[in-house]
Amino acid sequence: MSDDTTQNGPELELSLRELRDHLQAFQDDYLDDKSDETVGTYRRSLNSFEKWFVQQNNFRFTEDDMHDYKHYLMEERDLSQVSVSTYLTALRRFCQYLTDIGKLTENPAKAVKGNRRPETHSRSVLTESDIEQLEAVVDDQTQIDKRDWAIVSLMLYAGLSEIEIVRANVEDLEHTLMGPVLRVQSKGREVKDQEAPLDPPVLEVVESYLDTRDDVHPEDPLFVSHGHRSDGERLKTRSVRSRINGYLKEAGIKRKGVTPHSLTHTA
């Protein structure tokens, strides 16, 4: 047995569908008697892992894979120490579940610890209370309400950034055998080469918004302006930022460190 094999332990290869089945079974089992706050935290944490998993070509649930995910959280997503620790805790317990049901012989995430939690509370991500307050002020009555709620949902629950949202077209919303996804073009990229998995509730609010628009074509922007002079034009990042900041202020959660990007970091 090579040194690499010894360090990494036995490997497990899962398709996206298999991963989703195990994630659902884990949540049904482990989170059955947990509080709504705990359920929400685990759901967002594991959604982040699933989104990252989709982009990997050779993920085998090894210890090295766990370190790669931690590096992604810290360097690419630039998450706070609190968020990194929270996300890794959720993944560690999911891996323990896979171990308990016999899919893994040992937990590869056990030795991969999060960063030391800071003594002061990080304000760059939203708390469960913040999320509840934000959701309470975003209505779904008018066309603009439905659009904004869809944008907030994509940022908060699918981890999409402002630029990914404004670059998206209707045709980028796809129903695959593995579930609904949105093809995205991230900052610095020239093509839409990544897929963001969408939970059914998120897909529902996006489609609810699209239902309010007339004569929608595949090549049309997913989100457009509904202003008097700019009706039907692709929404700009400045407009998204302004709308989200308005909701943060209305919800009473706008403070130092909390920006529209905080929604993406919370996902």
PEBEL-V856393 format. One record per residue. N is the residue number from 1. RES is the residue in three letters. D_FIRST is the distance of its C-alpha to the first C-alpha in Angstrom with 2 decimals. Layout:
# PEBEL-V856393
n->N res->RES d_first->D_FIRST
n->N res->RES d_first->D_FIRST
This chain:
# PEBEL-V856393
n->1 res->MET d_first->0.00
n->2 res->SER d_first->3.81
n->3 res->ASP d_first->6.70
n->4 res->ASP d_first->8.29
n->5 res->THR d_first->6.34
n->6 res->THR d_first->6.84
n->7 res->GLN d_first->10.30
n->8 res->ASN d_first->11.25
n->9 res->GLY d_first->10.34
n->10 res->PRO d_first->11.12
n->11 res->GLU d_first->13.42
n->12 res->LEU d_first->17.02
n->13 res->GLU d_first->19.32
n->14 res->LEU d_first->23.04
n->15 res->SER d_first->26.17
n->16 res->LEU d_first->28.94
n->17 res->ARG d_first->30.94
n->18 res->GLU d_first->28.21
n->19 res->LEU d_first->27.68
n->20 res->ARG d_first->31.44
n->21 res->ASP d_first->31.71
n->22 res->HIS d_first->29.18
n->23 res->LEU d_first->30.89
n->24 res->GLN d_first->34.21
n->25 res->ALA d_first->33.11
n->26 res->PHE d_first->31.70
n->27 res->GLN d_first->35.00
n->28 res->ASP d_first->37.07
n->29 res->ASP d_first->35.35
n->30 res->TYR d_first->34.59
n->31 res->LEU d_first->37.63
n->32 res->ASP d_first->40.13
n->33 res->ASP d_first->41.97
n->34 res->LYS d_first->41.32
n->35 res->SER d_first->44.10
n->36 res->ASP d_first->44.96
n->37 res->GLU d_first->43.88
n->38 res->THR d_first->40.37
n->39 res->VAL d_first->40.10
n->40 res->GLY d_first->41.24
n->41 res->THR d_first->38.79
n->42 res->TYR d_first->35.77
n->43 res->ARG d_first->37.07
n->44 res->ARG d_first->37.43
n->45 res->SER d_first->34.09
n->46 res->LEU d_first->32.22
n->47 res->ASN d_first->34.44
n->48 res->SER d_first->33.25
n->49 res->PHE d_first->29.59
n->50 res->GLU d_first->30.51
n->51 res->LYS d_first->32.43
n->52 res->TRP d_first->29.52
n->53 res->PHE d_first->27.09
n->54 res->VAL d_first->29.52
n->55 res->GLN d_first->29.11
n->56 res->GLN d_first->25.30
n->57 res->ASN d_first->23.80
n->58 res->ASN d_first->20.13
n->59 res->PHE d_first->20.07
n->60 res->ARG d_first->17.19
n->61 res->PHE d_first->17.97
n->62 res->THR d_first->15.21
n->63 res->GLU d_first->16.23
n->64 res->ASP d_first->16.72
n->65 res->ASP d_first->18.98
n->66 res->MET d_first->20.92
n->67 res->HIS d_first->21.51
n->68 res->ASP d_first->22.70
n->69 res->TYR d_first->25.14
n->70 res->LYS d_first->26.40
n->71 res->HIS d_first->27.02
n->72 res->TYR d_first->28.92
n->73 res->LEU d_first->31.05
n->74 res->MET d_first->31.86
n->75 res->GLU d_first->32.35
n->76 res->GLU d_first->33.32
n->77 res->ARG d_first->35.21
n->78 res->ASP d_first->36.29
n->79 res->LEU d_first->36.48
n->80 res->SER d_first->37.88
n->81 res->GLN d_first->35.85
n->82 res->VAL d_first->37.16
n->83 res->SER d_first->36.07
n->84 res->VAL d_first->32.51
n->85 res->SER d_first->32.16
n->86 res->THR d_first->33.79
n->87 res->TYR d_first->31.67
n->88 res->LEU d_first->28.39
n->89 res->THR d_first->29.73
n->90 res->ALA d_first->30.49
n->91 res->LEU d_first->27.04
n->92 res->ARG d_first->25.43
n->93 res->ARG d_first->27.64
n->94 res->PHE d_first->27.01
n->95 res->CYS d_first->23.23
n->96 res->GLN d_first->24.14
n->97 res->TYR d_first->26.29
n->98 res->LEU d_first->23.46
n->99 res->THR d_first->21.49
n->100 res->ASP d_first->24.65
n->101 res->ILE d_first->25.22
n->102 res->GLY d_first->21.74
n->103 res->LYS d_first->20.59
n->104 res->LEU d_first->17.95
n->105 res->THR d_first->16.25
n->106 res->GLU d_first->16.81
n->107 res->ASN d_first->19.10
n->108 res->PRO d_first->17.51
n->109 res->ALA d_first->20.98
n->110 res->LYS d_first->21.58
n->111 res->ALA d_first->20.76
n->112 res->VAL d_first->22.55
n->113 res->LYS d_first->26.11
n->114 res->GLY d_first->29.26
n->115 res->ASN d_first->31.57
n->116 res->ARG d_first->34.08
n->117 res->ARG d_first->36.98
n->118 res->PRO d_first->40.15
n->119 res->GLU d_first->43.14
n->120 res->THR d_first->45.36
n->121 res->HIS d_first->44.86
n->122 res->SER d_first->43.63
n->123 res->ARG d_first->46.29
n->124 res->SER d_first->44.45
n->125 res->VAL d_first->43.32
n->126 res->LEU d_first->45.50
n->127 res->THR d_first->45.53
n->128 res->GLU d_first->46.02
n->129 res->SER d_first->49.71
n->130 res->ASP d_first->49.93
n->131 res->ILE d_first->48.54
n->132 res->GLU d_first->51.06
n->133 res->GLN d_first->53.89
n->134 res->LEU d_first->52.88
n->135 res->GLU d_first->52.68
n->136 res->ALA d_first->56.06
n->137 res->VAL d_first->57.84
n->138 res->VAL d_first->56.41
n->139 res->ASP d_first->58.74
n->140 res->ASP d_first->58.33
n->141 res->GLN d_first->61.98
n->142 res->THR d_first->62.81
n->143 res->GLN d_first->61.08
n->144 res->ILE d_first->60.10
n->145 res->ASP d_first->58.87
n->146 res->LYS d_first->56.61
n->147 res->ARG d_first->55.31
n->148 res->ASP d_first->54.59
n->149 res->TRP d_first->52.92
n->150 res->ALA d_first->50.62
n->151 res->ILE d_first->49.75
n->152 res->VAL d_first->49.13
n->153 res->SER d_first->46.90
n->154 res->LEU d_first->44.79
n->155 res->MET d_first->44.38
n->156 res->LEU d_first->43.86
n->157 res->TYR d_first->41.66
n->158 res->ALA d_first->39.97
n->159 res->GLY d_first->39.63
n->160 res->LEU d_first->41.74
n->161 res->SER d_first->43.49
n->162 res->GLU d_first->47.15
n->163 res->ILE d_first->46.51
n->164 res->GLU d_first->44.23
n->165 res->ILE d_first->46.97
n->166 res->VAL d_first->49.84
n->167 res->ARG d_first->48.05
n->168 res->ALA d_first->47.25
n->169 res->ASN d_first->49.37
n->170 res->VAL d_first->50.18
n->171 res->GLU d_first->48.15
n->172 res->ASP d_first->44.98
n->173 res->LEU d_first->45.08
n->174 res->GLU d_first->43.14
n->175 res->HIS d_first->42.55
n->176 res->THR d_first->39.24
n->177 res->LEU d_first->37.57
n->178 res->MET d_first->35.20
n->179 res->GLY d_first->38.21
n->180 res->PRO d_first->40.65
n->181 res->VAL d_first->39.58
n->182 res->LEU d_first->41.48
n->183 res->ARG d_first->40.53
n->184 res->VAL d_first->40.95
n->185 res->GLN d_first->41.57
n->186 res->SER d_first->40.46
n->187 res->LYS d_first->42.16
n->188 res->GLY d_first->41.59
n->189 res->ARG d_first->40.52
n->190 res->GLU d_first->42.78
n->191 res->VAL d_first->41.54
n->192 res->LYS d_first->40.65
n->193 res->ASP d_first->36.94
n->194 res->GLN d_first->35.75
n->195 res->GLU d_first->36.34
n->196 res->ALA d_first->37.26
n->197 res->PRO d_first->36.92
n->198 res->LEU d_first->40.21
n->199 res->ASP d_first->40.80
n->200 res->PRO d_first->43.74
n->201 res->PRO d_first->46.13
n->202 res->VAL d_first->45.53
n->203 res->LEU d_first->46.07
n->204 res->GLU d_first->49.21
n->205 res->VAL d_first->50.83
n->206 res->VAL d_first->50.10
n->207 res->GLU d_first->51.65
n->208 res->SER d_first->54.52
n->209 res->TYR d_first->55.32
n->210 res->LEU d_first->55.16
n->211 res->ASP d_first->57.57
n->212 res->THR d_first->60.17
n->213 res->ARG d_first->60.27
n->214 res->ASP d_first->62.46
n->215 res->ASP d_first->61.53
n->216 res->VAL d_first->57.89
n->217 res->HIS d_first->56.17
n->218 res->PRO d_first->52.44
n->219 res->GLU d_first->52.86
n->220 res->ASP d_first->54.65
n->221 res->PRO d_first->53.15
n->222 res->LEU d_first->51.46
n->223 res->PHE d_first->53.52
n->224 res->VAL d_first->57.03
n->225 res->SER d_first->59.90
n->226 res->HIS d_first->62.72
n->227 res->GLY d_first->65.16
n->228 res->HIS d_first->68.67
n->229 res->ARG d_first->68.31
n->230 res->SER d_first->64.62
n->231 res->ASP d_first->64.23
n->232 res->GLY d_first->61.46
n->233 res->GLU d_first->59.95
n->234 res->ARG d_first->56.26
n->235 res->LEU d_first->55.66
n->236 res->LYS d_first->54.96
n->237 res->THR d_first->52.38
n->238 res->ARG d_first->55.33
n->239 res->SER d_first->56.79
n->240 res->VAL d_first->53.58
n->241 res->ARG d_first->53.24
n->242 res->SER d_first->56.89
n->243 res->ARG d_first->56.70
n->244 res->ILE d_first->53.62
n->245 res->ASN d_first->55.19
n->246 res->GLY d_first->58.30
n->247 res->TYR d_first->56.45
n->248 res->LEU d_first->54.64
n->249 res->LYS d_first->58.05
n->250 res->GLU d_first->59.68
n->251 res->ALA d_first->57.00
n->252 res->GLY d_first->57.60
n->253 res->ILE d_first->54.00
n->254 res->LYS d_first->54.54
n->255 res->ARG d_first->53.75
n->256 res->LYS d_first->52.22
n->257 res->GLY d_first->48.69
n->258 res->VAL d_first->49.19
n->259 res->THR d_first->49.58
n->260 res->PRO d_first->49.04
n->261 res->HIS d_first->45.54
n->262 res->SER d_first->44.89
n->263 res->LEU d_first->44.88
n->264 res->THR d_first->42.00
n->265 res->HIS d_first->40.06
n->266 res->THR d_first->40.76
n->267 res->ALA d_first->39.23
